[in-house]
Amino acid sequence: MKHTLLTLAALLVLATAAAQTADTTGYRFTDLKILPTTPVKDQSRSGTCWCFSTLSMLESEILRAGGPAMHLSEMWIVRHSFRDKAERYVRMHGQLNFAEGGAAHDVIEGIKAHGIVPFVVYKGLEYGTEKPDFHELSVVLKAYLDAVIQTGDKSGKPLSTAWKPGFDALLDTYFGPMPETFTYEGREYTPQSFAASLPIDMEDYIDLSSFTHHPFYTQFILEVPDNWMWGAVYNLPLDELMETIDHALESGYTVAWGTDVSEKGFSRTKAIGIVPEADTEGMSGTEAERWGKLTQQEREAALYKFDKPGRERTVTQQLRQEAFDNYQTTDDHGMVIMGTATDQAGNSYYKVQNSWDVRPPYDGFWYFSRPFVAYKTTSVTLNKNAVPKPIARKLGLK
């Protein structure tokens, strides 16, 4: 009997220890404010996150406005973007970034200029795969344009009248011809009339950022390679940019988020983004001494284990500016901020919808800490009605 009691006691201790281990390792998130979104998409082998994320934000906006769930055609926008970009690329003698990347305002301006169609009407996948795959497409398009530019520069003669129809033929071959009219749910539309039928107005969407190399409360052209359209953003102090994101979410508006995921604090397998910092103030003398003896590589390995929540950096306006100026922050990905959450230690996070298909651990959604968003946001796009009124007045928004 005594032996049995000792065994039970030992098992209880082990179970308690195991429970404590489970409670203190890894990240566990509690969702707080979650806004409705359409299903997670998959951009697959294409650098078109800017399009997938912005259209997903607009699809959420349609839901917010009382409209139906729908899947808008990403490749409709991408195809038009390639065509518009090609004209500017040739006009600039190739001194422009002609690539798959873009920005959220490409989508907004694309819908204004070319309308939009549902995904079922224009899938844009005419090259033999079920999902976007640009490994050949983007190379072929750029090679064609480079040949046009080089021939014109060398010959000194006017460009032929055939180069634009020739480029359009390439686009039609890879994406498919564009319909002038189509039927959707029993009604006939043009791309322009379908865009007009949506319960949202493209004039309502604005871009915001936060950098000190331009005056606050003015607009400037964000100097990143993918901003081929030279789109302007409103410039806010960092605290007001974060306040605007928070206010938008609390008011029911999702946010298209341009950011940098090349950081060591971004984990593809854990689906989180953090900006960890060693808690040297909380270390004992022995711990601080041991930490001081670690190499930089060993320190980074300790910081980026993603084994449990820890201390994160205090992000200032100066810190994010230095990261942008030194190429430590680049515009390499776009997603949708659609909620808020906390981890088991009470730290604040944003819940984000990605376009890398439904995948574990959160079915295609990710969690980014508040410091990460403050540090690595290049720009956000949102409905101007989501901006707090005092900030809107400073920006001159109506």
C-alpha positions in Angstrom: 0.0 0.0 0.0 2.8 2.4 0.9 4.6 1.5 -2.3 1.4 2.2 -4.3 0.9 5.6 -2.6 4.5 6.5 -3.3 4.0 5.5 -6.9 0.9 7.6 -7.2 2.6 10.5 -5.6 5.5 10.2 -8.0 3.1 10.1 -11.0 1.3 13.2 -9.6 4.6 15.1 -9.4 5.6 14.0 -12.9 2.1 15.0 -14.2 2.4 18.4 -12.5 5.8 19.0 -13.9 4.7 18.0 -17.3 1.7 20.4 -17.1 4.0 23.2 -15.9 6.3 22.5 -18.9 3.4 22.6 -21.3 2.3 25.9 -19.8 5.7 27.6 -20.1 7.0 26.4 -23.5 5.8 27.5 -26.9 3.4 30.2 -27.8 -0.3 29.9 -27.0 -2.6 32.7 -28.4 -6.0 33.8 -27.3 -7.9 35.7 -30.0 -9.5 38.9 -28.8 -11.0 40.9 -31.7 -11.4 38.9 -35.0 -12.9 40.4 -38.1 -14.6 38.4 -40.8 -12.5 37.4 -43.8 -12.9 35.3 -46.9 -10.9 32.0 -47.1 -7.1 31.9 -47.1 -5.7 31.9 -50.7 -2.5 30.6 -52.1 -0.2 32.9 -54.2 1.9 29.8 -54.8 5.0 30.5 -57.0 4.3 34.1 -57.7 5.5 37.3 -56.1 2.0 38.7 -56.0 1.3 39.0 -52.2 0.5 42.7 -52.8 -2.4 41.7 -54.9 -3.7 38.7 -52.8 -3.5 40.7 -49.6 -5.2 43.8 -50.9 -8.0 41.9 -52.6 -8.5 39.9 -49.4 -8.8 43.2 -47.5 -11.3 44.5 -50.1 -13.3 41.2 -49.8 -13.5 41.7 -46.1 -14.6 45.3 -46.7 -17.4 44.0 -48.9 -18.5 41.7 -46.0 -18.3 44.7 -43.6 -20.5 46.7 -45.9 -23.1 44.0 -45.9 -22.2 42.4 -49.3 -21.8 38.7 -50.1 -18.7 36.7 -49.7 -16.8 36.6 -53.0 -13.4 35.8 -54.5 -12.1 38.6 -56.7 -9.7 37.7 -59.5 -6.1 38.3 -58.5 -4.8 37.6 -62.0 -7.1 40.2 -63.5 -5.2 42.8 -61.5 -1.8 41.2 -62.0 -2.2 41.1 -65.8 -3.2 44.7 -66.0 -0.4 45.6 -63.7 2.1 43.9 -66.0 0.7 45.9 -68.9 0.7 49.2 -67.2 4.2 48.6 -65.7 5.5 47.6 -69.2 4.6 51.0 -70.6 6.4 52.8 -67.9 9.4 50.4 -68.0 9.8 51.1 -71.8 9.3 54.8 -71.3 12.0 54.8 -68.6 14.5 52.9 -70.9 14.4 50.0 -68.5 15.4 52.1 -65.5 12.5 50.9 -63.4 11.8 47.7 -61.4 9.9 45.4 -63.8 9.2 42.4 -61.6 6.3 40.5 -60.0 6.2 42.7 -57.0 3.9 45.6 -56.4 2.0 47.6 -53.8 -1.5 47.7 -52.4 -2.3 50.9 -54.3 -1.6 49.0 -57.6 -4.8 47.1 -56.8 -6.9 50.2 -55.9 -5.7 52.1 -58.9 -6.1 49.0 -61.1 -9.7 48.6 -60.2 -10.3 52.3 -60.8 -8.8 52.0 -64.3 -9.8 48.5 -65.4 -12.6 47.4 -63.2 -12.6 43.9 -61.6 -14.1 40.5 -62.2 -14.7 37.5 -60.0 -12.1 34.7 -59.8 -14.5 32.2 -61.5 -14.7 34.6 -64.5 -10.9 35.1 -64.9 -8.5 32.6 -63.2 -5.5 33.7 -65.3 -3.9 30.3 -65.3 -3.3 29.4 -68.9 0.2 27.9 -68.6 -0.5 24.4 -67.3 -0.6 24.7 -63.5 -3.6 24.9 -61.1 -2.0 27.7 -59.1 0.1 30.8 -60.0 3.6 29.9 -61.2 5.6 32.8 -62.6 9.0 31.1 -62.8 8.8 31.4 -66.6 6.3 34.1 -67.1 8.1 37.0 -65.5 11.4 36.1 -67.3 9.7 36.0 -70.7 7.9 39.3 -70.2 11.0 41.1 -69.1 13.2 39.6 -71.9 10.6 40.9 -74.5 10.6 44.4 -73.1 14.4 44.5 -72.8 14.7 43.5 -76.5 12.3 46.3 -77.4 14.3 48.9 -75.4 17.7 47.7 -76.6 16.7 47.7 -80.2 15.2 51.2 -80.0 18.3 52.5 -78.1 20.8 51.0 -80.6 18.9 51.9 -83.8 17.8 55.4 -82.9 14.6 54.8 -84.7 11.1 55.1 -83.3 9.7 52.0 -81.5 7.5 49.9 -83.8 3.8 50.1 -83.4 3.9 46.3 -82.9 5.5 46.1 -79.5 2.4 46.8 -77.4 0.2 44.3 -79.3 3.0 41.8 -79.1 3.2 42.2 -75.4 -0.6 41.9 -75.1 -0.4 38.7 -77.0 2.1 37.3 -74.5 -0.2 38.3 -71.6 -3.2 36.7 -73.4 -1.2 33.5 -73.9 -0.2 33.2 -70.2 -3.2 34.7 -68.5 -5.9 34.2 -71.1 -7.9 36.8 -73.1 -9.8 39.3 -71.0 -13.6 39.2 -71.3 -15.4 42.5 -72.2 -18.6 41.2 -70.7 -19.5 38.3 -68.4 -22.4 36.8 -66.6 -22.1 36.3 -62.8 -25.0 34.9 -60.7 -27.5 35.5 -63.4 -26.5 39.1 -64.3 -24.4 40.5 -67.1 -21.6 42.8 -66.3 -18.6 44.6 -67.8 -15.5 44.7 -65.5 -16.3 48.4 -64.8 -20.0 47.8 -64.0 -19.1 44.9 -61.7 -16.7 47.1 -59.8 -19.4 49.7 -59.6 -21.9 47.1 -58.2 -19.7 46.4 -55.2 -20.7 48.1 -51.9 -17.3 49.8 -51.5 -15.7 52.8 -53.2 -12.1 52.7 -54.3 -11.8 56.5 -53.5 -12.2 55.6 -49.8 -8.8 53.8 -49.6 -5.6 55.4 -48.6 -2.0 54.4 -47.8 -0.2 55.3 -44.6 3.4 55.1 -43.4 5.8 56.5 -40.8 9.2 57.8 -41.6 11.2 60.9 -40.6 12.9 61.6 -43.9 9.7 63.4 -44.9 7.5 65.8 -42.9 4.7 64.2 -40.9 1.1 64.9 -42.0 2.1 65.2 -45.7 2.2 62.8 -48.6 5.4 61.4 -50.1 6.3 58.7 -52.6 7.6 55.7 -50.7 11.1 54.9 -51.9 11.0 51.2 -52.4 11.7 49.2 -55.6 8.2 47.7 -55.9 6.6 51.2 -55.9 6.8 51.3 -59.7 3.6 53.4 -59.8 5.2 56.0 -57.6 2.2 55.9 -55.3 2.1 58.4 -52.4 1.5 57.6 -48.8 0.4 59.8 -45.9 3.1 60.1 -43.3 2.2 59.8 -39.6 4.3 59.6 -36.4 4.7 56.0 -35.3 2.4 56.2 -32.3 -0.4 57.6 -34.5 0.1 55.0 -37.2 -0.3 52.3 -34.5 -3.3 54.1 -33.0 -4.8 54.1 -36.5 -4.3 50.4 -37.0 -5.8 49.7 -33.6 -8.8 52.0 -34.2 -9.4 50.4 -37.6 -9.6 46.9 -36.1 -11.8 48.0 -33.2 -14.1 49.7 -35.7 -14.4 46.6 -37.9 -12.0 47.5 -40.7 -9.3 45.1 -41.8 -5.9 46.5 -42.9 -3.7 45.6 -45.9 -0.2 45.4 -44.4 3.1 45.9 -46.2 6.0 44.5 -44.2 9.4 42.8 -44.1 9.5 39.1 -43.3 13.3 38.7 -43.8 13.8 39.1 -40.1 15.2 36.4 -37.9 12.2 37.0 -35.7 9.9 35.8 -38.4 9.3 32.0 -38.2 7.6 30.2 -41.1 7.2 27.0 -39.1 5.8 28.7 -35.9 3.7 31.3 -37.9 4.8 34.1 -35.7 6.8 37.3 -35.9 8.6 38.8 -32.9 11.5 41.3 -32.2 13.2 39.6 -29.2 15.7 41.2 -26.9 17.7 39.8 -24.1 16.3 40.6 -20.7 19.7 41.5 -19.2 18.1 43.6 -16.5 16.3 40.5 -15.2 19.4 38.4 -15.2 21.3 37.5 -12.1 25.0 38.3 -11.9 25.9 34.8 -13.0 23.4 34.8 -15.9 24.6 38.2 -17.1 28.2 37.0 -17.0 27.3 33.9 -18.9 25.4 35.9 -21.5 28.3 38.3 -21.9 30.6 35.4 -22.9 28.3 34.1 -25.7 29.3 34.8 -29.3 26.9 36.7 -31.5 25.8 33.5 -33.1 25.1 31.9 -29.8 23.1 34.9 -28.6 21.0 34.8 -31.7 20.4 31.1 -31.3 19.2 31.8 -27.7 17.0 34.7 -28.8 15.3 33.0 -31.7 14.4 29.6 -30.2 10.7 30.6 -30.3 10.3 28.3 -27.3 8.3 30.7 -25.2 7.3 34.4 -25.0 10.1 36.7 -23.8 11.1 40.3 -23.7 10.9 42.3 -27.0 12.7 45.4 -28.2 11.2 48.8 -27.5 10.6 50.2 -31.0 11.1 53.9 -31.5 10.7 56.2 -34.5 14.5 56.4 -34.8 14.9 52.6 -34.7 12.5 51.9 -37.5 14.0 54.8 -39.5 17.5 53.5 -39.2 16.3 50.0 -40.2 14.7 51.5 -43.4 17.7 53.7 -44.2 20.2 50.7 -43.8 18.1 48.3 -45.9 17.3 46.2 -42.8 13.6 46.9 -43.5 12.5 46.1 -47.0 9.1 45.8 -48.7 9.1 42.1 -49.3 5.6 40.9 -48.3 2.0 41.9 -48.0 -0.7 40.4 -45.7 -4.0 41.4 -44.0 -4.2 42.4 -40.4 -7.7 41.2 -39.3 -7.6 40.8 -35.5 -5.9 41.1 -32.2 -4.7 38.5 -29.7 -2.5 37.9 -26.6 -0.1 35.2 -25.7 0.0 33.3 -22.4 2.2 36.0 -20.9 -0.2 38.8 -21.8 1.8 40.3 -24.7 -0.2 41.9 -27.5 -0.3 40.5 -31.0 -2.0 41.2 -34.3 -3.6 38.2 -36.1 -2.8 38.3 -39.8 -4.2 36.5 -42.8 -1.5 35.3 -45.2 -1.7 34.1 -48.8 0.5 31.0 -48.4 -2.4 28.5 -48.5 -4.0 26.8 -45.5 -1.2 25.5 -43.5 -0.3 24.6 -39.8 -0.2 25.7 -37.1 -2.9 28.3 -37.5 -4.5 27.3 -40.9 -2.8 30.0 -42.9 -3.2 32.8 -40.2 -0.2 34.2 -38.4 0.5 36.2 -35.2 2.8 39.2 -35.2 3.8 41.0 -32.0 3.0 44.6 -31.6 6.7 45.6 -31.6 7.2 43.7 -34.9 4.4 45.6 -36.6 5.7 48.9 -35.2 9.2 48.1 -36.4 8.7 46.4 -39.8 5.6 48.1 -41.3 6.5 49.7 -44.6 3.0 50.9 -45.3 -0.7 50.1 -44.6 -3.7 50.5 -46.8 -7.2 51.0 -45.3 -10.5 52.7 -45.5 -10.1 56.4 -44.7 -13.2 56.2 -42.5 -11.1 53.9 -40.2 -8.7 56.7 -39.3 -9.4 58.4 -36.0 -11.0 61.7 -36.6 -8.3 63.8 -34.9 -5.7 62.2 -37.1 -7.8 62.5 -40.2 -8.1 66.2 -39.6 -4.3 66.5 -39.4 -4.0 64.7 -42.7 -6.7 66.8 -44.3 -8.9 63.8 -45.1 -12.6 64.4 -45.9 
